[in-house]
Structures are given as structure tokens and as C-alpha cells.
Amino acid sequence: MLAPVFLTINTPAVAAIAGTRIYANIAPDGVVRPYITWFTVADIPHENLSGPPPGDVGTIQIDCWADYEMHCTSLATAVRDSLDADNTANRLVVHTYEPDTKLYRIGLQADFIRNR
């Protein structure tokens, strides 16, 4: 049902930059930066006609947040590398500066395919 996001991206390379600051949906107020947030974009079953779905595909958006663009890029690269090492398809979907938060943000989407 839910993708193992934390287990997949909580690698030594990611921890070296963001520690364990990996949050589902939103980060707490006043969190130390850089950090990561993630949320489920879609989670759909593998449909088939011969029986119940054997698995699910979850599209997850993982956003990297930092005060400086180079830190955000380093964190996003570490996250991408952790997804690649897990053979999880991923793609860059946003690379921007958020004026409201005054933070840089790089967002990746990843497709977690799981057996039931």
C-alpha cells in the first residue's frame, strides 16, 4: 500500500546532508535545513483480468529543500542516487526557488512498484 520511501532514501549519502530529516507530507515548523519532504501523487493497483491485483505502483514526489542551491542540488543528487541503487524509476519534475519560504526546491518523482 504505502511505498517504502524513508527506507529507500535514508542512505549514508543522504544522511550526510540532511540527517534523518525526511518527512511525509510536510516538515515541522522551524526544522533545520536542508531537509526532505515526500507525498504520494498516486497509488494504483496492477489490474489484470485473471484475479486480484498482484501489486501496486505508487508515484511519489520527493522534494529536497535547502537555503542554498548547491546544497539543494547535492541533496537531490544523493536522493536520486539512492533511488537508482534501489532500481526505482525516477525523474526531475521541479527545480525552483520558493519566494514564500526563501528556500530552493528540487522535486523528483519516483515510481515504487510493489508486490502485494
N, C-alpha and C positions, 0 to 999 in steps of 0.2 A: 504494500500500500504506500508507505512513505519511503522516499529514496534515502539511502544512507549517506547524506551529504556530509555531515560532520566527520564521519569515519573515513570518507574518501579524501577530503581535502585537508584534514588535520595531519599534515605531514611535517617532518622536521624543517623543510624549507619554508613552508607557510608559517609554522610556529616561530621561526627565527625572525619573522617580520611582524606578525600580528598576535603572537602568543596563541591563546585559545579563544580569542575574541571573534568567535564565529556564532552569529545569532540568526535564529529563524525569524523571519518577517521584519522585525525592527530591532535596532540596538537600543540599550537603555540610555537615558539621558546622561550626559557627561562622560560617556565611555572614552577611554584612551584611544587615540588613533595611532596607526591605522587599524581598521577592523573590517570584517566581512559580514554582510547580511545575505540571506537567501530566502527564496519563496518558491512555491510550486506554481508554475504557469498553467500546466495541465497534467493530469494523470489519467491515462486511458488504458483500458484492457486490450490485450491482443485478442481480437474477436476471431472465432472460427465457427464453422457450421457443425463440426463433429462432437462438440462438447463444450464444457465451460472454458473460459479463457485460461491458457496455461501461464500467462504472465501479464505484466503491466509495463507501460512506457511512461515514465514521468519526465516532463520537461521542467527543469529547474533553472531559475535565474539566480546567479551568484554575483553580487555586487561588491566590489572592492572599494573602500573609502580611505582617503588619506589627505593630509594637509598639503602635500607636495606631489606634483605629477610624477616625479621619478619614483617616489615611494609607492604610489598607486600602481604604476607600471610594473615595478618589481613584485608587488603582491599579486597582481593579476597574472603575471608570468608564472609565479610559483603555483597558483591555483590551477592554471592551465596545464602545467607540467604534472600536477597530481592527478588531474582528470585523464590526461594522456596515459599515465602509468597504469591507471585502472581500466584502460580501453573504453573510456566513456567519451562518446562523440560530443564535441563542444564547439562553440563559435562565439566570437565577439559580437555583441549587439549594441553596446553604447560605450562611448568614451567622451566624457564631458566634464565641465566644471559646473558645480551646482551653486549658483549665487546665494540661494537662501541659507545653505549650510556652510558656505565658503569651503567646500571640500571638492576634491577631484574624485571622480567616479568612473570605474571601468566595470562594465557588466558583461558577463559571459552567460550563455545558456548552455545547458548540458542535458543530454538525453540518457537517463538511467533506465536500462532495460532489466527487469527483474522477473524471475520465475516465481510463481505462487507456491 
